Amino acid sequence: MPPPVQVIVVGAGNRGENYSDYAKIFPDRMQVVGVADPREFVRKKLQARHKIPDQNTFKDWRCVVEREKFADAVLICTPDRLHKDPAVALAKKGYHILLEKPMAVTEQDCTEIVEAIIQNGVIFAVGHVLRYDPVIHKIKLLIDSGAVGDVIHIQHLEPVGFYHFAHSFVRGNWRNEAESSFALLAKSCHDLDLIHHWAGGRRCIKVSSFGSLSHFTKENKPKEAANRCLDCPVEGDCAYSAKKIYLDRVKKGAVGWPVSVICSNSLPDIESVTEALRTGPYGRCVYDCDNDVCSNQVVNMEFEGGLTAAFTMVAFTKEICNRKTTIYGSKGELTCDGHEITVFDFLSNKTTKHTSDGTVPGNFAKGGHGCADFHLIDSFISAVTNGDPTMIRSGPMETLVSHKLVFQAERARLENRVVFCENPCDGESR
Ligand SMILES: NC(=O)c1ccc[n+]([C@@H]2O[C@H](COP(=O)([O-])OP(=O)(O)OC[C@H]3O[C@@H](n4cnc5c(N)ncnc54)[C@H](O)[C@@H]3O)[C@@H](O)[C@H]2O)c1
């Protein structure tokens, strides 16, 4: 039996903590031996959970770089703008890397990461969790088995969810492009990656995109509204009220996401959540925040061979992130509602249904994309254990190509034109 893969968690917030839990379920496969995070609360929490020695706890990722290499791999789960520097530096130290998505916030930084990975021969996975979702993976297997013939058109919808959008993209970490990244990169790099994957890795030739920030703007603030929901006389009429999204939940004992991430220095309870709403970013009026990222965006793509794809991301939905996909092929039509896949065969007129086993152990079973998170970290640990990067579905080169597609689509939106993607490696446009 090979020894457990020893990992250092760089960024012990929501994602770092999620992935680390794998070590609690399979201590013979993975061991958390170090943590770096400036937030004492989360650092100490992870240290206690994994019994990490004091000398292996750090306030900054740079301290890990300064130390002699003392583990096999790092899980880089820092904020979007803090991906490139640790990824490049830690690749140079010889650490295998699981890097959260997006790889980085510019094309050049993404390319630099991939160069560092290749030059240093380390194993690399990006947090494109949907690639590891069993139902979504099944779509690819069905396409590859010829179930719909040649893929002609892909239609894919990402419903972000009305309160999820308010939480993450109006009040929260991904609300402002200068602080994190544009919405298509932060939220939909998963989706363009899937479309590229379902298109069989074919080159995207041209792309157009439209989108904007709707509704969550100062002009839409009701006259009577206060700056904070706790003080607001019209909060009762607002679907996005922070009292409804957080306080009502914690009062019912629901302390999972999104409540779990709004108290930066304590566990969530009625007092700490009330304090967070009184003083922190999550208590602000959604019409009075410093948000600027798109709430709705469409992307149209044409791939080699004439395959077309249409993608929609929209904030104003009941469903949260439960993607809807239809793939139109020469022999049949495949639809997926996020849980079940239906394939209609044109020749036999028969419909077949497909599901996949979404059972996963431990905290990963609690919902969200825990199932996909589990399979991602499981694949990464297997790849490192066996020295076999082919066990990873979101490796450096294809992730770079699909990230470039995201940058090209955003360029098309900003410049209000069709971008021609001449070369998948350069991402040139004219
Ligand atoms: N794969 C997915 O579907 C998915 C979902 C959500 C978030 N993400 C991505 O994961 C990353 C982390 O998101 P999160 O929700 O865990 O955020 P988070 O804020 O909960 O965690 C980030 C952590 O990084 C720490 N950090 C900041 N500076 C640091 C430094 N210099 N050294 C070490 N740690 C530092 C922060 O203190 C924080 O605890 C982001 O890039 C985000 O976009 C991916």
The ligand as a Tripos MOL2 file, in Angstrom:
@<TRIPOS>MOLECULE
LIG
   44    48     1     0     0
SMALL
NO_CHARGES

@<TRIPOS>ATOM
      1 N1        -14.5360   24.8640   -8.1690 N.am      1 LIG1
      2 C1        -15.5970   25.5780   -7.8430 C.2       1 LIG1
      3 O1        -16.7030   25.3030   -8.2610 O.2       1 LIG1
      4 C2        -15.4360   26.7550   -6.9350 C.ar      1 LIG1
      5 C3        -16.4920   27.1740   -6.1220 C.ar      1 LIG1
      6 C4        -16.2930   28.2760   -5.2910 C.ar      1 LIG1
      7 C5        -15.0780   28.9330   -5.3030 C.ar      1 LIG1
      8 N2        -14.0810   28.5260   -6.1330 N.ar      1 LIG1
      9 C6        -12.7840   29.2260   -6.1740 C.3       1 LIG1
     10 O2        -12.0000   28.7840   -5.0810 O.3       1 LIG1
     11 C7        -11.1670   29.8540   -4.6210 C.3       1 LIG1
     12 C8        -11.4020   30.0410   -3.1300 C.3       1 LIG1
     13 O3        -12.7650   30.3270   -2.9110 O.3       1 LIG1
     14 P1        -13.4280   30.1750   -1.4510 P.3       1 LIG1
     15 O4        -14.8860   30.2100   -1.6470 O.co2     1 LIG1
     16 O5        -12.8240   29.0470   -0.7230 O.co2     1 LIG1
     17 O6        -12.9670   31.5650   -0.8070 O.3       1 LIG1
     18 P2        -12.6530   31.8430    0.7300 P.3       1 LIG1
     19 O7        -12.5880   33.3200    0.8660 O.co2     1 LIG1
     20 O8        -13.5910   31.0920    1.6030 O.co2     1 LIG1
     21 O9        -11.1970   31.2270    0.9290 O.3       1 LIG1
     22 C9        -10.0260   31.8100    0.4160 C.3       1 LIG1
     23 C10        -8.9990   31.7720    1.5200 C.3       1 LIG1
     24 O10        -7.7350   32.2110    1.0190 O.3       1 LIG1
     25 C11        -7.0990   32.8730    2.0900 C.3       1 LIG1
     26 N3         -5.9660   33.7120    1.6690 N.ar      1 LIG1
     27 C12        -5.9900   35.0170    1.2980 C.ar      1 LIG1
     28 N4         -4.7150   35.4360    1.0980 N.ar      1 LIG1
     29 C13        -3.9040   34.3840    1.3250 C.ar      1 LIG1
     30 C14        -2.4920   34.2240    1.3150 C.ar      1 LIG1
     31 N5         -1.6750   35.2500    1.0060 N.pl3     1 LIG1
     32 N6         -1.9670   33.0200    1.5990 N.ar      1 LIG1
     33 C15        -2.7830   31.9850    1.9430 C.ar      1 LIG1
     34 N7         -4.1300   32.0920    2.0010 N.ar      1 LIG1
     35 C16        -4.6850   33.2820    1.6850 C.ar      1 LIG1
     36 C17        -8.2330   33.7020    2.6940 C.3       1 LIG1
     37 O11        -7.9190   34.1820    3.9870 O.3       1 LIG1
     38 C18        -9.3660   32.7080    2.6860 C.3       1 LIG1
     39 O12        -9.4750   31.9900    3.9000 O.3       1 LIG1
     40 C19       -11.5330   31.0720   -5.4540 C.3       1 LIG1
     41 O13       -10.6260   31.2330   -6.4870 O.3       1 LIG1
     42 C20       -12.8990   30.7130   -6.0060 C.3       1 LIG1
     43 O14       -13.2070   31.3660   -7.2180 O.3       1 LIG1
     44 C21       -14.2340   27.4490   -6.9170 C.ar      1 LIG1
@<TRIPOS>BOND
     1     1     2 1
     2     2     3 2
     3     2     4 1
     4     4     5 ar
     5     4    44 ar
     6     5     6 ar
     7     6     7 ar
     8     7     8 ar
     9     8     9 1
    10     8    44 ar
    11     9    10 1
    12     9    42 1
    13    10    11 1
    14    11    12 1
    15    11    40 1
    16    12    13 1
    17    13    14 1
    18    14    15 2
    19    14    16 1
    20    14    17 1
    21    17    18 1
    22    18    19 2
    23    18    20 1
    24    18    21 1
    25    21    22 1
    26    22    23 1
    27    23    24 1
    28    23    38 1
    29    24    25 1
    30    25    26 1
    31    25    36 1
    32    26    27 ar
    33    26    35 ar
    34    27    28 ar
    35    28    29 ar
    36    29    30 ar
    37    29    35 ar
    38    30    31 1
    39    30    32 ar
    40    32    33 ar
    41    33    34 ar
    42    34    35 ar
    43    36    37 1
    44    36    38 1
    45    38    39 1
    46    40    41 1
    47    40    42 1
    48    42    43 1
@<TRIPOS>SUBSTRUCTURE
     1 LIG1         1 GROUP 0 **** ****
